[in-house]
Amino acid sequence: MRPATLAAFTAALAPREGCYQVAGLTQLAWSIRKTLIRDADGVLVQTIG
């Protein structure tokens, strides 16, 4: 990956639910989906995304 593409990649992605594309990588898209973390009792303890 070229330095400019890497910089665009790190700037474009975010730890939030959504679809992300990066200039220079036009044939790729990243789909970030929400993840629910539960404890052993099934209680929601954290949400990521």
N, C-alpha and C positions, 0 to 999 in steps of 0.2 A: 504494500500500500504506500503510495506516495505521501510525503509529509503534508501536502495541502489537503489531500483526501482524508488523511487521518485527523487533521484539525477539524474538517467539516463534520466528520463522523462523531467526534467527541462533543462538538458543539450542538449537534442535532439531537442526539439521544438524550432522553430524560427519564428518570425513574417514575414515570406516570403512564397510565394506560393510554394507548393510542398507536397510530401507525406512523412510522418515521421513514423518510427517504433522505438520502445524502447525495449532494451534487458530486459527480464523479463516479458514483456507483448507481447509475440510473436503472439497472436491471434488478436491483435488490430493494426490498422494503422490510423493515423490522416491525413486527406487531408485538407490542408490549401489552400483556394482559395482567389484570389484577390477580394477585395471589393472596389468599386468606390463610393465615397461620393459626392453627388451633392447638390447644393443649390436649393432654391425654383424656380430659373429660369432654372434649368437643367445644369448649368455650373459645370464642374468637379472642386472640391475644394481640394480633398484629395484622395490618393490611399493608401490602407492598404493591405499589402501582396505583 
